[in-house]
């Protein structure tokens, strides 16, 4: 009897659809999400942003403070601070948010591969660990976890990086950089460990979900002066995504993606962002003068 009650409870929680509040950061074109059941409930924060000025090397917390304001105004309790991957276009604000609001930091368990690659590229200090221990939790593919009464699941969707995950929470999926809005397409695959064939398989995994599933993008780069948007559906993506709509073959996608990626510049913040994000948002160890330093590898990327 006890077991059947647990099963019934889990089924009910899976049917609960979350409330989603997105906060758009125009400097990095990034959307941070707060996902929750109702006011006063537990919540998760997904893909937060720490403001960073590449000219001065200074950080600010304006974007993260908007997240904090929303959480406090709605009396939410932060249970998780989630990352879909080690972002190359913005710094995570996870340590600051954890200090202010609590919660556990989490990322997909393949982050260890990214740490190993970039420890070599940046020649990081010997003490830098590549076992993912900088995060409170590393989530495995298809691992279930909860956000209060909401049930969530980790979906492994590599290709943009070898460690990308999406988070399925009720009828909502937070896809990271795997997909963009239909008129923008898909993520690039030319970063270390990226692979267009793998990304194609990941997009088909997402687009095999029920047609009404809500999909939330990590970024939007609107063309043709379209207003910023970051929510779509599986049905809309399958019909209209310019890179992976129904009928696009793996070969067509790989050829398109490879050709397109060869024309793209590196993101402005890739060098500071990756160094910090593989540390779960922590700065490199301070040197003798009390300051932390970021490295710029010459002719490495």
C-alpha positions as CSV (number, residue, x, y, z in Angstrom):
1,X,0.0,0.0,0.0
2,X,2.8,2.4,0.9
3,X,4.6,1.8,-2.4
4,X,1.4,2.4,-4.4
5,X,0.9,5.7,-2.7
6,X,4.4,6.8,-3.6
7,X,3.8,5.9,-7.2
8,X,0.5,7.8,-7.3
9,X,2.2,10.8,-5.7
10,X,4.9,10.7,-8.3
11,X,2.4,10.4,-11.1
12,X,0.5,13.4,-9.8
13,X,3.7,15.5,-9.5
14,X,4.7,14.6,-13.1
15,X,1.4,16.0,-14.2
16,X,2.0,19.3,-12.4
17,X,3.1,22.0,-14.8
18,X,5.5,24.6,-13.4
19,X,5.2,28.4,-13.5
20,X,8.2,29.8,-15.4
21,X,9.5,33.3,-15.0
22,X,12.2,34.3,-17.5
23,X,14.6,37.3,-17.0
24,X,16.4,38.4,-20.2
25,X,19.9,39.8,-20.0
26,X,20.4,42.0,-23.1
27,X,24.2,42.2,-22.7
28,X,24.6,38.5,-23.2
29,X,21.3,37.6,-24.9
30,X,20.8,35.1,-22.1
31,X,17.5,34.1,-20.3
32,X,17.6,33.1,-16.6
33,X,14.6,31.1,-15.5
34,X,13.0,30.7,-12.1
35,X,10.8,27.6,-12.1
36,X,8.3,26.9,-9.3
37,X,4.9,25.5,-8.5
38,X,3.3,28.5,-6.9
39,X,4.2,31.5,-4.7
40,X,5.7,30.3,-1.5
41,X,7.0,27.0,-2.9
42,X,10.4,25.6,-3.7
43,X,12.1,26.8,-6.9
44,X,15.0,26.2,-9.2
45,X,17.1,28.9,-10.9
46,X,18.4,27.9,-14.3
47,X,21.4,29.5,-16.2
48,X,22.0,32.6,-14.1
49,X,24.2,35.5,-15.3
50,X,27.0,37.4,-13.5
51,X,27.6,40.7,-15.3
52,X,31.2,41.0,-16.6
53,X,32.9,43.9,-18.3
54,X,35.7,42.4,-20.6
55,X,37.3,45.8,-20.9
56,X,37.9,46.4,-17.2
57,X,37.6,42.8,-15.8
58,X,35.0,44.0,-13.3
59,X,31.9,42.0,-12.3
60,X,28.5,43.2,-11.2
61,X,25.4,41.6,-9.9
62,X,22.6,43.5,-11.6
63,X,21.2,40.6,-13.6
64,X,21.4,38.2,-10.6
65,X,19.8,40.8,-8.3
66,X,16.7,40.8,-10.5
67,X,16.5,37.0,-9.9
68,X,16.9,37.6,-6.1
69,X,14.1,40.3,-6.2
70,X,11.7,37.9,-7.9
71,X,12.5,35.0,-5.6
72,X,12.0,37.2,-2.5
73,X,8.9,38.9,-3.8
74,X,7.2,35.6,-4.3
75,X,8.5,34.0,-1.1
76,X,10.2,31.2,-3.0
77,X,12.7,28.8,-1.4
78,X,15.6,28.1,-3.8
79,X,16.3,24.4,-3.9
80,X,18.4,24.2,-7.0
81,X,20.7,26.5,-9.0
82,X,21.1,24.6,-12.3
83,X,23.4,24.9,-15.2
84,X,22.6,23.4,-18.6
85,X,26.3,23.4,-19.5
86,X,29.6,25.4,-19.0
87,X,28.5,28.5,-20.9
88,X,30.9,30.3,-23.3
89,X,28.9,33.5,-23.6
90,X,28.3,34.5,-20.0
91,X,29.6,34.0,-16.5
92,X,27.3,32.1,-14.0
93,X,26.2,33.9,-10.9
94,X,25.7,30.6,-9.0
95,X,28.0,31.4,-6.0
96,X,26.4,34.8,-5.5
97,X,22.9,33.4,-5.7
98,X,23.7,30.5,-3.4
99,X,25.2,33.0,-0.8
100,X,22.1,35.1,-1.0
101,X,19.3,32.5,-1.4
102,X,20.7,29.1,-0.6
103,X,20.2,26.0,-2.7
104,X,22.4,23.4,-4.3
105,X,24.4,24.0,-7.5
106,X,24.1,21.2,-10.2
107,X,25.2,20.4,-13.7
108,X,25.3,17.3,-15.9
109,X,27.9,14.8,-14.9
110,X,29.8,15.0,-18.2
111,X,31.1,18.4,-17.1
112,X,34.2,16.4,-16.1
113,X,35.1,16.0,-19.8
114,X,34.9,19.8,-20.3
115,X,37.0,20.4,-17.2
116,X,39.7,18.0,-18.5
117,X,39.9,19.7,-21.9
118,X,40.0,23.3,-20.6
119,X,42.4,22.5,-17.7
120,X,44.9,21.7,-20.5
121,X,44.0,24.7,-22.7
122,X,44.3,27.2,-19.8
123,X,47.1,25.3,-18.1
124,X,45.2,25.6,-14.8
125,X,46.8,25.1,-11.4
126,X,47.6,21.5,-10.5
127,X,45.1,21.6,-7.7
128,X,42.2,22.3,-10.0
129,X,40.1,19.1,-9.9
130,X,38.5,17.7,-13.0
131,X,36.0,15.5,-11.1
132,X,33.2,18.0,-11.0
133,X,33.5,18.4,-7.2
134,X,33.2,22.2,-7.6
135,X,29.4,21.6,-8.0
136,X,27.2,20.4,-5.2
137,X,25.6,17.8,-7.4
138,X,26.3,16.2,-10.8
139,X,23.2,14.9,-12.5
140,X,23.3,11.8,-14.7
141,X,21.4,11.3,-17.9
142,X,17.7,10.6,-17.3
143,X,18.1,11.2,-13.6
144,X,15.0,12.2,-11.7
145,X,15.0,14.9,-9.0
146,X,12.4,17.1,-7.4
147,X,11.8,20.8,-7.0
148,X,9.4,20.8,-4.0
149,X,6.3,19.0,-5.4
150,X,7.5,19.2,-9.0
151,X,9.3,16.3,-10.6
152,X,12.2,17.0,-12.9
153,X,14.3,14.9,-15.2
154,X,17.8,15.5,-16.6
155,X,18.0,14.9,-20.4
156,X,21.5,14.4,-21.9
157,X,21.7,16.5,-25.1
158,X,25.4,16.8,-26.1
159,X,26.6,18.3,-29.4
160,X,27.1,22.0,-28.7
161,X,29.4,20.8,-25.9
162,X,30.0,17.2,-24.7
163,X,28.3,18.0,-21.4
164,X,25.0,19.7,-22.4
165,X,21.8,18.8,-20.6
166,X,18.2,19.9,-20.7
167,X,15.8,19.9,-17.7
168,X,12.3,18.5,-18.2
169,X,10.0,19.8,-15.5
170,X,6.3,18.9,-16.1
171,X,5.3,20.1,-19.5
172,X,8.4,22.4,-19.7
173,X,11.9,21.7,-21.0
174,X,14.8,24.0,-20.6
175,X,17.0,23.2,-23.6
176,X,20.1,25.2,-22.9
177,X,21.9,26.0,-26.2
178,X,20.7,22.9,-28.1
179,X,17.9,24.8,-29.8
180,X,17.1,28.4,-30.4
181,X,13.8,30.0,-31.5
182,X,12.7,28.5,-34.9
183,X,13.9,31.5,-36.9
184,X,17.4,31.3,-35.4
185,X,17.9,27.5,-35.5
186,X,20.5,25.6,-33.5
187,X,23.7,26.0,-31.5
188,X,27.2,26.0,-33.0
189,X,29.3,22.8,-32.7
190,X,32.8,24.0,-33.2
191,X,33.9,24.4,-29.5
192,X,36.2,21.7,-28.1
193,X,34.3,18.5,-27.8
194,X,31.4,19.7,-30.0
195,X,30.0,17.6,-32.8
196,X,27.2,18.4,-35.3
197,X,26.2,14.8,-35.8
198,X,25.7,14.4,-32.0
199,X,23.8,17.7,-31.9
200,X,21.4,16.5,-34.6
201,X,20.6,13.4,-32.5
202,X,20.0,15.6,-29.4
203,X,17.6,17.8,-31.3
204,X,15.6,14.8,-32.5
205,X,15.5,13.6,-28.9
206,X,13.9,16.9,-27.8
207,X,11.6,17.1,-30.8
208,X,10.3,13.5,-30.1
209,X,8.6,14.9,-27.0
210,X,4.8,15.5,-27.1
211,X,3.9,18.3,-29.5
212,X,2.5,20.6,-26.9
213,X,5.7,20.5,-24.7
214,X,6.9,24.0,-23.9
215,X,10.5,24.6,-24.8
216,X,12.5,27.4,-23.2
217,X,15.6,28.7,-24.8
218,X,18.7,29.8,-23.0
219,X,19.3,32.6,-25.5
220,X,17.6,34.6,-28.2
221,X,19.3,36.4,-31.1
222,X,16.2,37.9,-32.8
223,X,16.6,38.5,-36.6
224,X,14.8,41.2,-38.5
225,X,14.1,43.4,-35.5
226,X,11.8,40.7,-34.1
227,X,11.0,41.3,-30.3
228,X,13.0,39.0,-28.0
229,X,11.2,35.7,-27.4
230,X,12.3,32.5,-25.6
231,X,9.4,30.2,-25.4
232,X,8.2,27.9,-28.2
233,X,6.8,24.3,-28.5
234,X,7.9,21.0,-29.9
235,X,5.2,21.3,-32.6
236,X,6.4,24.8,-33.7
237,X,10.1,23.7,-33.8
238,X,9.3,20.6,-35.8
239,X,7.4,22.7,-38.3
240,X,9.5,25.9,-38.5
241,X,13.0,25.5,-37.1
242,X,15.2,26.7,-40.0
243,X,17.9,24.1,-39.2
244,X,16.1,21.0,-37.9
245,X,12.5,21.1,-39.0
246,X,10.9,17.8,-40.0
247,X,12.4,16.5,-43.2
248,X,16.0,17.8,-42.6
249,X,18.3,14.7,-42.7
250,X,21.3,14.2,-40.5
251,X,23.6,14.7,-43.5
252,X,22.0,18.0,-44.5
253,X,22.2,19.3,-41.0
254,X,25.9,18.3,-40.5
255,X,26.8,19.9,-43.8
256,X,24.9,23.1,-43.0
257,X,26.2,23.3,-39.4
258,X,29.8,22.7,-40.4
259,X,29.8,25.3,-43.1
260,X,28.1,27.8,-40.9
261,X,30.3,27.3,-37.9
262,X,33.4,27.9,-40.0
263,X,32.2,31.5,-40.5
264,X,31.5,32.3,-36.8
265,X,33.7,34.3,-34.5
266,X,34.4,33.2,-31.0
267,X,32.0,34.6,-28.4
268,X,33.3,37.8,-26.7
269,X,33.3,36.2,-23.2
270,X,34.4,32.7,-24.0
271,X,37.9,32.9,-22.4
272,X,36.7,34.4,-19.0
273,X,33.4,32.6,-19.0
274,X,34.7,29.0,-19.5
275,X,37.5,29.5,-16.9
276,X,35.0,30.5,-14.3
277,X,32.1,28.3,-15.3
278,X,34.0,25.1,-15.0
279,X,34.7,26.2,-11.4
280,X,30.9,26.4,-10.8
281,X,31.3,30.2,-10.9
282,X,34.2,30.5,-8.4
283,X,37.1,32.8,-9.3
284,X,40.6,31.3,-9.8
285,X,42.6,31.1,-6.5
286,X,43.9,34.5,-5.5
287,X,47.6,35.2,-6.0
288,X,50.1,36.6,-3.5
289,X,48.7,40.1,-4.0
290,X,45.1,39.0,-3.1
291,X,43.8,39.3,-6.7
292,X,42.4,36.6,-9.0
293,X,43.6,36.4,-12.6
294,X,42.2,34.9,-15.8
295,X,44.4,33.6,-18.5
296,X,44.3,34.4,-22.2
297,X,45.8,31.5,-24.2
298,X,47.3,32.8,-27.4
299,X,46.5,31.0,-30.7
300,X,44.8,28.1,-28.8
301,X,41.2,28.4,-30.0
